Every structure is written in structure tokens, then in C-alpha cells.
Amino acid sequence: MELPDSEDAHQLRLAAGMHRVSRRSFLISSAFGLATAADLVATRTIQEQRELPQILNLPDAFAEDRFPSTSWILFPGYKTSWEEGLFILNSLRPALTQRGQMAVAGYSNRGMDLQHLAEVLERYVEERQLRHLYFYGHSFGGMVAVEMTARMLAKGVDVRLIMMDSSPYSRFDVLDRAMFESVVFFYEAGYRVPSYLRGGYELGERIVHKNERSWRQILEQTLEQLSPLAVSSTLIQSQSSYIYHFDAKRYQHSIGDTKIAWMGNPDDGTVDYRTARRSWSVNFEGNLLTSDLVTAGALPAHASPQWNPGVYQPLILQVEDEFFPMPGGGKTVSVY
């Protein structure tokens, strides 16, 4: 017999439902909390291990045998982790290994310290008995490459080329200056973005630039910044400060005969292609080999060799074969 739907029965059913919901919510919340705690612990551990800058070698038997005293050094762009730097090198391997070995500069999670990085690079050169270097400046890494060239030349290390990939000449080439300048303001005022807020910060910034990326890329890159392998918030903020204060004119007369090849994309939504290209061309005219290299068809349009190796490799090979030919006129050797 069906019992009447009394107020007491109604309350009992409601309590039972609340119990089920509360238990489910509790389990979900607990799992999320444990995952977050584990991520923060892993992040803290990895970032502590990366407090000192390093030069990370990407082994390649062909390049090591053919070019025992020459190497490419990649200076990564904004927010680029050590792993992504190695990924970029590997994407460009068929082109880069035509003139040298490969390594990437791993920035310190304590922040940008080019004096320390220069000391680490100098030791790397000495240990491997390198005599010639080629620099690849990925995005703002082109700024770093210019300063590091001046520092290396002062130590007697030969730097033959700076290959610039959508590198700004100054902060005025950064299109989203309002958000960029706010990061610098808070950093220099002593505020630091906690690691657990980094994903939300990244999501907001990438949504602003959504026209350069698909929503899937936005999600993947935001989650990437929540990874323990992502660069620290302190490094991101210090990179912003470095870009903000960078003065290329300081190095106009201190990079010697080192050549510059600048490439970019007119559709770039991060760096102003026209002003950056013009500024490097005019102010470093004596060092410039070319600024006519266009990464047409690359998506995203800004500094993306890891996603568009088929666009970037031919441009690098073009510079190598035209301006740095092998002895006897040899050109590209296919080994892959």
C-alpha cells in the first residue's frame, strides 16, 4: 500500500538526496584537491631543480660528427619551457644540423639573469671545444640573442649568425601593450603571480589573442602552463620586464661582424611585423643579411616553428646555403 506523501516523508527523501549529492560532491572535490596539491608539489620540486640556467644539448650523431666545433644555440621565446625549446630544435633538426650541432638555453626559474646565462654558455663552449656559434632567437629570444652575442664576442667566442624569428625590436612592437605593461608594473612593484593562478592568467591572455589560435590550442596551451614543466610565474614576469626595458641601440656597435637574418609573418597578431622588421633593418643595417623571409601559411602566425616545420625549414636552409655555404660549394645534405 502506498504511503501518503506527508511532509515528514518529503523531508526524508530530500535528506537522502542531499546525502547522495553531498557524498558525490565531496568525492569530486577531494579528488580535485588532491590533484591540485600533487601538481603544486611537483611544480615546486621541478622549479627548484631549474633555479639555475642550463644549456641543454640535443644529441645528433650526424651533426656531432660533421661539425665537432660548431653549434646552434636556441634562445626560447616568452613562456617557452625547456621541453618546448627542445621540441622546437627537434622540429628544425633537418635544417639546423646542416651547419652545426644543437642546444637550447634553459632560463632560470628565478628570473632572467643573462650574466649567469652567459657564464653557463661560456663553460658549455669550453667543455665542448666549440669555436663557432649560430644563434636562433625565437620571438623575444632574438633580443636575448643580440645581448648574448655581445657578451660572447667580448669573451672571444665567434657568433656567426642570429636567426631572428618574429623578434620585436622594442616593447613598442608588442601589439597588446596594455596587458603586457600591467604585468611589468606589478612585477616591478614586487608582486608575484602564484603558480596556482597561472592557468587562469594564461587563459585570459590567450583568449585575447584567440584570432591567432584555435580554441583547442588555447585550451592545450593553458593546460600546458598548469603543468609542473611550465616555466615559473617569476620567470614570465621577469621576461616581460626584460622586453619592456630592452634597448637594442646599446648593442649596435658591440656585435661585430655577426650577421642577422630576420623572418616574420605579416599576419602576426603578437608582434607588429612591419615596425619590428623596419627597426632591425634600419638600425642594424651593417649586420643584416635579409629581412625578406616570410613565414607565410604558418598557424599561429607568430613564431611557431614547432607547429610549422615545413614553413620554417626551407627559410633556414636558404640562409645557410646562400650566406654560409659549405667549403667547396656543398649545400644541404639529406640525412633523414
C-alpha positions as a Markdown table, in Angstrom:
| # | Residue | x | y | z |
|---|---|---|---|---|
| 1 | Met | 0.0 | 0.0 | 0.0 |
| 2 | Glu | 1.4 | 3.4 | -1.0 |
| 3 | Leu | 2.0 | 5.7 | 2.0 |
| 4 | Pro | 0.7 | 9.2 | 1.9 |
| 5 | Asp | 3.1 | 11.9 | 0.8 |
| 6 | Ser | 3.4 | 13.6 | 4.1 |
| 7 | Glu | 5.7 | 16.4 | 5.0 |
| 8 | Asp | 7.9 | 14.1 | 7.0 |
| 9 | Ala | 8.3 | 11.7 | 4.1 |
| 10 | His | 9.1 | 14.6 | 1.8 |
| 11 | Gln | 11.8 | 15.7 | 4.2 |
| 12 | Leu | 13.3 | 12.2 | 4.4 |
| 13 | Arg | 13.5 | 11.9 | 0.6 |
| 14 | Leu | 15.1 | 15.4 | 0.4 |
| 15 | Ala | 17.7 | 14.4 | 3.1 |
| 16 | Ala | 18.5 | 11.2 | 1.2 |
| 17 | Gly | 19.0 | 13.1 | -2.0 |
| 18 | Met | 21.2 | 15.7 | -0.3 |
| 19 | His | 23.3 | 12.8 | 1.2 |
| 20 | Arg | 23.9 | 11.4 | -2.3 |
| 21 | Val | 24.7 | 14.7 | -3.8 |
| 22 | Ser | 27.0 | 15.7 | -0.9 |
| 23 | Arg | 28.9 | 12.5 | -1.0 |
| 24 | Arg | 29.4 | 12.8 | -4.7 |
| 25 | Ser | 30.5 | 16.4 | -4.5 |
| 26 | Phe | 32.8 | 15.6 | -1.6 |
| 27 | Leu | 34.5 | 12.8 | -3.6 |
| 28 | Ile | 34.9 | 15.0 | -6.6 |
| 29 | Ser | 36.2 | 18.0 | -4.6 |
| 30 | Ser | 38.6 | 15.7 | -2.7 |
| 31 | Ala | 39.9 | 14.2 | -5.9 |
| 32 | Phe | 40.4 | 17.7 | -7.4 |
| 33 | Gly | 42.1 | 19.0 | -4.2 |
| 34 | Leu | 44.5 | 16.0 | -4.2 |
| 35 | Ala | 45.3 | 16.5 | -7.8 |
| 36 | Thr | 45.9 | 20.2 | -7.3 |
| 37 | Ala | 48.1 | 19.6 | -4.2 |
| 38 | Ala | 50.1 | 17.0 | -6.2 |
| 39 | Asp | 50.5 | 19.4 | -9.1 |
| 40 | Leu | 51.7 | 22.2 | -6.8 |
| 41 | Val | 54.2 | 19.9 | -5.1 |
| 42 | Ala | 55.5 | 18.6 | -8.4 |
| 43 | Thr | 55.7 | 22.2 | -9.8 |
| 44 | Arg | 57.6 | 23.4 | -6.7 |
| 45 | Thr | 60.0 | 20.4 | -7.0 |
| 46 | Ile | 60.7 | 20.8 | -10.7 |
| 47 | Gln | 61.0 | 24.6 | -10.5 |
| 48 | Glu | 63.6 | 24.3 | -7.6 |
| 49 | Gln | 65.6 | 21.9 | -9.8 |
| 50 | Arg | 65.6 | 24.6 | -12.5 |
| 51 | Glu | 66.7 | 27.5 | -10.4 |
| 52 | Leu | 70.0 | 27.7 | -12.3 |
| 53 | Pro | 70.2 | 28.3 | -16.1 |
| 54 | Gln | 71.4 | 25.4 | -18.3 |
| 55 | Ile | 72.5 | 24.8 | -21.8 |
| 56 | Leu | 70.6 | 21.7 | -22.9 |
| 57 | Asn | 72.2 | 19.7 | -25.7 |
| 58 | Leu | 70.0 | 17.8 | -28.3 |
| 59 | Pro | 72.2 | 14.9 | -29.4 |
| 60 | Asp | 72.5 | 14.3 | -33.1 |
| 61 | Ala | 75.3 | 11.9 | -34.3 |
| 62 | Phe | 75.3 | 13.3 | -37.9 |
| 63 | Ala | 75.9 | 16.9 | -36.7 |
| 64 | Glu | 78.3 | 16.0 | -34.0 |
| 65 | Asp | 80.5 | 14.0 | -36.5 |
| 66 | Arg | 80.3 | 16.7 | -39.2 |
| 67 | Phe | 80.5 | 19.8 | -37.1 |
| 68 | Pro | 82.5 | 19.0 | -34.0 |
| 69 | Ser | 83.3 | 22.6 | -33.2 |
| 70 | Thr | 80.1 | 24.4 | -34.3 |
| 71 | Ser | 76.7 | 24.6 | -32.7 |
| 72 | Trp | 73.3 | 26.3 | -32.9 |
| 73 | Ile | 72.0 | 27.7 | -29.6 |
| 74 | Leu | 68.3 | 28.4 | -29.4 |
| 75 | Phe | 67.1 | 31.2 | -27.2 |
| 76 | Pro | 63.5 | 30.4 | -26.5 |
| 77 | Gly | 60.6 | 32.9 | -26.6 |
| 78 | Tyr | 58.2 | 34.2 | -24.0 |
| 79 | Lys | 56.9 | 31.4 | -21.6 |
| 80 | Thr | 58.7 | 28.7 | -23.5 |
| 81 | Ser | 59.7 | 25.8 | -21.3 |
| 82 | Trp | 62.9 | 23.8 | -21.5 |
| 83 | Glu | 60.9 | 20.9 | -23.1 |
| 84 | Glu | 59.3 | 23.0 | -25.7 |
| 85 | Gly | 62.7 | 24.5 | -26.6 |
| 86 | Leu | 64.0 | 21.0 | -27.3 |
| 87 | Phe | 60.8 | 20.3 | -29.2 |
| 88 | Ile | 61.5 | 23.4 | -31.4 |
| 89 | Leu | 65.0 | 22.2 | -32.0 |
| 90 | Asn | 63.9 | 18.8 | -33.0 |
| 91 | Ser | 61.3 | 20.3 | -35.4 |
| 92 | Leu | 64.0 | 22.2 | -37.1 |
| 93 | Arg | 66.6 | 19.4 | -36.9 |
| 94 | Pro | 66.9 | 18.7 | -40.7 |
| 95 | Ala | 67.8 | 22.4 | -41.4 |
| 96 | Leu | 69.9 | 23.2 | -38.3 |
| 97 | Thr | 72.1 | 20.2 | -38.5 |
| 98 | Gln | 73.3 | 21.3 | -41.9 |
| 99 | Arg | 75.6 | 23.7 | -40.2 |
| 100 | Gly | 76.1 | 22.6 | -36.6 |
| 101 | Gln | 75.1 | 20.8 | -33.5 |
| 102 | Met | 72.0 | 21.8 | -31.5 |
| 103 | Ala | 71.4 | 23.1 | -28.0 |
| 104 | Val | 68.8 | 25.3 | -26.2 |
| 105 | Ala | 69.2 | 27.8 | -23.4 |
| 106 | Gly | 67.1 | 26.9 | -20.4 |
| 107 | Tyr | 66.3 | 30.1 | -18.5 |
| 108 | Ser | 66.4 | 30.1 | -14.7 |
| 109 | Asn | 63.0 | 29.9 | -12.9 |
| 110 | Arg | 64.4 | 32.6 | -10.6 |
| 111 | Gly | 64.1 | 35.0 | -13.5 |
| 112 | Met | 66.1 | 36.4 | -16.4 |
| 113 | Asp | 69.8 | 36.7 | -15.4 |
| 114 | Leu | 71.8 | 37.0 | -18.6 |
| 115 | Gln | 75.1 | 37.4 | -16.8 |
| 116 | His | 74.7 | 34.0 | -15.2 |
| 117 | Leu | 73.4 | 32.5 | -18.5 |
| 118 | Ala | 76.5 | 33.9 | -20.3 |
| 119 | Glu | 78.8 | 32.2 | -17.8 |
| 120 | Val | 77.0 | 28.9 | -18.3 |
| 121 | Leu | 77.2 | 29.2 | -22.1 |
| 122 | Glu | 80.9 | 30.1 | -21.9 |
| 123 | Arg | 81.5 | 26.9 | -19.9 |
| 124 | Tyr | 79.5 | 24.9 | -22.4 |
| 125 | Val | 81.6 | 26.3 | -25.3 |
| 126 | Glu | 84.8 | 25.5 | -23.4 |
| 127 | Glu | 83.8 | 22.0 | -22.4 |
| 128 | Arg | 82.7 | 21.0 | -25.9 |
| 129 | Gln | 85.6 | 22.9 | -27.5 |
| 130 | Leu | 83.3 | 24.9 | -29.8 |
| 131 | Arg | 84.8 | 27.6 | -32.0 |
| 132 | His | 81.7 | 28.9 | -33.8 |
| 133 | Leu | 78.1 | 29.5 | -32.8 |
| 134 | Tyr | 74.9 | 30.2 | -34.7 |
| 135 | Phe | 72.1 | 31.7 | -32.6 |
| 136 | Tyr | 68.3 | 31.2 | -33.2 |
| 137 | Gly | 66.2 | 33.9 | -31.5 |
| 138 | His | 62.7 | 32.6 | -31.1 |
| 139 | Ser | 60.4 | 35.6 | -30.6 |
| 140 | Phe | 61.8 | 37.7 | -27.8 |
| 141 | Gly | 64.7 | 35.3 | -27.8 |
| 142 | Gly | 66.0 | 37.4 | -30.6 |
| 143 | Met | 66.6 | 40.2 | -28.1 |
| 144 | Val | 68.4 | 37.8 | -25.8 |
| 145 | Ala | 70.5 | 36.5 | -28.7 |
| 146 | Val | 71.7 | 40.0 | -29.5 |
| 147 | Glu | 72.8 | 40.7 | -25.9 |
| 148 | Met | 74.3 | 37.2 | -25.7 |
| 149 | Thr | 76.2 | 37.8 | -28.9 |
| 150 | Ala | 77.8 | 41.0 | -27.4 |
| 151 | Arg | 78.7 | 39.0 | -24.3 |
| 152 | Met | 80.2 | 36.1 | -26.2 |
| 153 | Leu | 82.2 | 38.3 | -28.6 |
| 154 | Ala | 83.7 | 40.1 | -25.5 |
| 155 | Lys | 84.9 | 36.6 | -24.4 |
| 156 | Gly | 86.4 | 35.8 | -27.7 |
| 157 | Val | 83.7 | 33.4 | -28.9 |
| 158 | Asp | 82.7 | 33.7 | -32.6 |
| 159 | Val | 79.0 | 34.1 | -33.2 |
| 160 | Arg | 78.3 | 33.9 | -37.0 |
| 161 | Leu | 74.6 | 34.4 | -37.2 |
| 162 | Ile | 71.5 | 35.5 | -35.3 |
| 163 | Met | 68.4 | 33.9 | -37.0 |
| 164 | Met | 65.5 | 36.0 | -35.7 |
| 165 | Asp | 62.0 | 34.5 | -35.7 |
| 166 | Ser | 59.4 | 37.3 | -35.3 |
| 167 | Ser | 61.6 | 39.1 | -32.9 |
| 168 | Pro | 60.4 | 42.5 | -31.6 |
| 169 | Tyr | 63.0 | 45.4 | -31.7 |
| 170 | Ser | 61.5 | 47.0 | -28.6 |
| 171 | Arg | 58.4 | 46.9 | -26.4 |
| 172 | Phe | 56.6 | 49.2 | -28.9 |
| 173 | Asp | 56.4 | 46.3 | -31.3 |
| 174 | Val | 54.3 | 44.3 | -28.9 |
| 175 | Leu | 50.7 | 44.7 | -30.0 |
| 176 | Asp | 48.9 | 44.0 | -26.7 |
| 177 | Arg | 50.9 | 46.6 | -24.7 |
| 178 | Ala | 48.2 | 47.3 | -22.1 |
| 179 | Met | 48.2 | 43.8 | -20.7 |
| 180 | Phe | 51.9 | 43.4 | -21.2 |
| 181 | Glu | 52.7 | 46.7 | -19.3 |
| 182 | Ser | 50.4 | 45.8 | -16.4 |
| 183 | Val | 52.5 | 42.6 | -15.9 |
| 184 | Val | 55.7 | 44.7 | -15.8 |
| 185 | Phe | 54.1 | 47.2 | -13.4 |
| 186 | Phe | 53.1 | 44.5 | -10.9 |
| 187 | Tyr | 56.4 | 42.7 | -11.2 |
| 188 | Glu | 58.5 | 45.8 | -10.6 |
| 189 | Ala | 56.2 | 46.8 | -7.7 |
| 190 | Gly | 57.1 | 43.5 | -6.0 |
| 191 | Tyr | 54.0 | 41.5 | -6.7 |
| 192 | Arg | 54.4 | 37.9 | -7.9 |
| 193 | Val | 51.7 | 35.7 | -9.6 |
| 194 | Pro | 51.2 | 32.5 | -7.6 |
| 195 | Ser | 51.6 | 29.3 | -9.6 |
| 196 | Tyr | 48.0 | 28.2 | -8.9 |
| 197 | Leu | 46.7 | 31.3 | -10.5 |
| 198 | Arg | 48.9 | 31.0 | -13.6 |
| 199 | Gly | 46.4 | 28.9 | -15.6 |
| 200 | Gly | 43.7 | 31.5 | -15.3 |
| 201 | Tyr | 46.1 | 34.2 | -16.2 |
| 202 | Glu | 47.2 | 32.3 | -19.3 |
| 203 | Leu | 43.7 | 31.5 | -20.3 |
| 204 | Gly | 42.7 | 35.2 | -20.2 |
| 205 | Glu | 45.7 | 36.3 | -22.2 |
| 206 | Arg | 45.3 | 33.6 | -24.8 |
| 207 | Ile | 41.6 | 34.4 | -25.3 |
| 208 | Val | 42.6 | 38.0 | -26.0 |
| 209 | His | 44.7 | 36.6 | -28.9 |
| 210 | Lys | 42.1 | 34.0 | -29.9 |
| 211 | Asn | 42.3 | 35.0 | -33.5 |
| 212 | Glu | 45.8 | 33.6 | -33.7 |
| 213 | Arg | 44.8 | 30.2 | -32.2 |
| 214 | Ser | 42.0 | 27.7 | -32.3 |
| 215 | Trp | 40.0 | 27.1 | -29.1 |
| 216 | Arg | 41.7 | 23.7 | -28.9 |
| 217 | Gln | 45.1 | 25.4 | -29.0 |
| 218 | Ile | 44.0 | 27.9 | -26.3 |
| 219 | Leu | 42.9 | 25.0 | -24.1 |
| 220 | Glu | 46.1 | 23.0 | -24.7 |
| 221 | Gln | 48.4 | 25.9 | -24.1 |
| 222 | Thr | 46.5 | 27.0 | -20.9 |
| 223 | Leu | 46.7 | 23.4 | -19.5 |
| 224 | Glu | 50.4 | 23.4 | -20.5 |
| 225 | Gln | 51.0 | 26.4 | -18.2 |
| 226 | Leu | 49.5 | 24.4 | -15.4 |
| 227 | Ser | 51.9 | 21.6 | -16.0 |
| 228 | Pro | 54.8 | 21.2 | -13.5 |
| 229 | Leu | 57.1 | 21.5 | -16.5 |
| 230 | Ala | 55.9 | 25.0 | -17.3 |
| 231 | Val | 58.1 | 28.0 | -16.6 |
| 232 | Ser | 57.7 | 29.8 | -13.3 |
| 233 | Ser | 55.5 | 32.9 | -12.9 |
| 234 | Thr | 58.6 | 34.8 | -11.7 |
| 235 | Leu | 60.4 | 33.9 | -15.0 |
| 236 | Ile | 57.3 | 35.0 | -17.1 |
| 237 | Gln | 57.1 | 38.3 | -15.2 |
| 238 | Ser | 60.9 | 38.9 | -15.5 |
| 239 | Gln | 60.8 | 38.2 | -19.2 |
| 240 | Ser | 58.1 | 40.9 | -19.6 |
| 241 | Ser | 60.3 | 43.3 | -17.7 |
| 242 | Tyr | 63.3 | 42.4 | -19.9 |
| 243 | Ile | 61.3 | 43.1 | -23.1 |
| 244 | Tyr | 59.9 | 46.3 | -21.6 |
| 245 | His | 63.4 | 47.7 | -20.9 |
| 246 | Phe | 65.3 | 46.2 | -23.8 |
| 247 | Asp | 67.3 | 48.9 | -25.7 |
| 248 | Ala | 68.7 | 47.4 | -29.0 |
| 249 | Lys | 70.8 | 50.5 | -29.6 |
| 250 | Arg | 73.1 | 49.5 | -26.8 |
| 251 | Tyr | 74.4 | 46.7 | -29.0 |
| 252 | Gln | 74.6 | 48.4 | -32.4 |
| 253 | His | 78.4 | 48.6 | -32.2 |
| 254 | Ser | 79.1 | 45.6 | -30.0 |
| 255 | Ile | 78.0 | 42.6 | -32.1 |
| 256 | Gly | 80.9 | 42.9 | -34.5 |
| 257 | Asp | 80.5 | 41.2 | -37.8 |
| 258 | Thr | 77.8 | 38.8 | -36.6 |
| 259 | Lys | 75.1 | 38.6 | -39.3 |
| 260 | Ile | 71.3 | 38.9 | -38.7 |
| 261 | Ala | 68.6 | 37.2 | -40.8 |
| 262 | Trp | 65.1 | 38.4 | -39.7 |
| 263 | Met | 61.9 | 36.4 | -40.6 |
| 264 | Gly | 58.3 | 37.0 | -39.7 |
| 265 | Asn | 54.7 | 37.0 | -40.8 |
| 266 | Pro | 52.6 | 40.0 | -41.9 |
| 267 | Asp | 49.6 | 38.3 | -40.2 |
| 268 | Asp | 51.4 | 38.2 | -36.8 |
| 269 | Gly | 48.9 | 39.3 | -34.0 |
| 270 | Thr | 51.5 | 39.4 | -31.3 |
| 271 | Val | 54.4 | 41.4 | -32.7 |
| 272 | Asp | 54.0 | 44.2 | -35.2 |
| 273 | Tyr | 55.6 | 42.7 | -38.3 |
| 274 | Arg | 56.2 | 46.0 | -40.1 |
| 275 | Thr | 57.7 | 48.1 | -37.3 |
| 276 | Ala | 59.8 | 45.2 | -36.0 |
| 277 | Arg | 61.2 | 44.4 | -39.4 |
| 278 | Arg | 61.9 | 48.0 | -40.3 |
| 279 | Ser | 63.6 | 48.8 | -37.0 |
| 280 | Trp | 66.0 | 45.8 | -37.2 |
| 281 | Ser | 66.7 | 46.6 | -40.9 |
| 282 | Val | 67.5 | 50.3 | -40.3 |
| 283 | Asn | 69.3 | 50.1 | -37.0 |
| 284 | Phe | 71.4 | 47.0 | -37.8 |
| 285 | Glu | 71.9 | 47.6 | -41.5 |
| 286 | Gly | 75.6 | 46.7 | -41.4 |
| 287 | Asn | 74.8 | 43.3 | -39.9 |
| 288 | Leu | 71.6 | 42.5 | -41.8 |
| 289 | Leu | 71.7 | 39.8 | -44.4 |
| 290 | Thr | 68.0 | 39.8 | -45.1 |
| 291 | Ser | 64.6 | 40.7 | -43.7 |
| 292 | Asp | 62.7 | 39.3 | -46.6 |
| 293 | Leu | 62.0 | 35.9 | -45.2 |
| 294 | Val | 58.2 | 35.4 | -44.7 |
| 295 | Thr | 56.7 | 32.5 | -42.8 |
| 296 | Ala | 53.6 | 32.6 | -45.0 |
| 297 | Gly | 51.0 | 30.0 | -44.1 |
| 298 | Ala | 52.2 | 29.4 | -40.5 |
| 299 | Leu | 49.5 | 29.0 | -37.9 |
| 300 | Pro | 49.7 | 30.5 | -35.4 |
| 301 | Ala | 51.4 | 33.3 | -37.4 |
| 302 | His | 53.8 | 34.3 | -34.6 |
| 303 | Ala | 57.0 | 32.3 | -34.0 |
| 304 | Ser | 55.7 | 28.8 | -34.5 |
| 305 | Pro | 58.4 | 26.6 | -36.0 |
| 306 | Gln | 57.3 | 23.7 | -33.7 |
| 307 | Trp | 53.9 | 23.6 | -35.3 |
| 308 | Asn | 55.0 | 24.6 | -38.9 |
| 309 | Pro | 58.4 | 23.0 | -39.5 |
| 310 | Gly | 57.6 | 22.7 | -43.2 |
| 311 | Val | 57.4 | 26.5 | -43.4 |
| 312 | Tyr | 60.5 | 27.3 | -41.4 |
| 313 | Gln | 63.0 | 24.7 | -42.5 |
| 314 | Pro | 63.3 | 25.9 | -46.1 |
| 315 | Leu | 63.9 | 29.5 | -44.9 |
| 316 | Ile | 66.7 | 28.4 | -42.6 |
| 317 | Leu | 68.2 | 26.3 | -45.4 |
| 318 | Gln | 68.0 | 29.3 | -47.8 |
| 319 | Val | 70.1 | 31.4 | -45.4 |
| 320 | Glu | 72.6 | 28.7 | -44.8 |
| 321 | Asp | 73.1 | 27.9 | -48.5 |
| 322 | Glu | 73.2 | 31.5 | -49.7 |
| 323 | Phe | 75.2 | 33.1 | -46.9 |
| 324 | Phe | 77.1 | 30.3 | -45.2 |
| 325 | Pro | 77.9 | 27.8 | -48.0 |
| 326 | Met | 79.9 | 24.7 | -47.2 |
| 327 | Pro | 83.5 | 24.6 | -48.3 |
| 328 | Gly | 83.7 | 23.5 | -51.9 |
| 329 | Gly | 80.2 | 24.9 | -52.6 |
| 330 | Gly | 78.4 | 22.0 | -51.0 |
| 331 | Lys | 74.8 | 22.5 | -49.9 |
| 332 | Thr | 72.2 | 20.7 | -48.0 |
| 333 | Val | 72.8 | 17.0 | -47.2 |
| 334 | Ser | 69.7 | 14.8 | -46.7 |
| 335 | Val | 70.2 | 12.5 | -43.8 |
| 336 | Tyr | 66.5 | 11.9 | -42.7 |
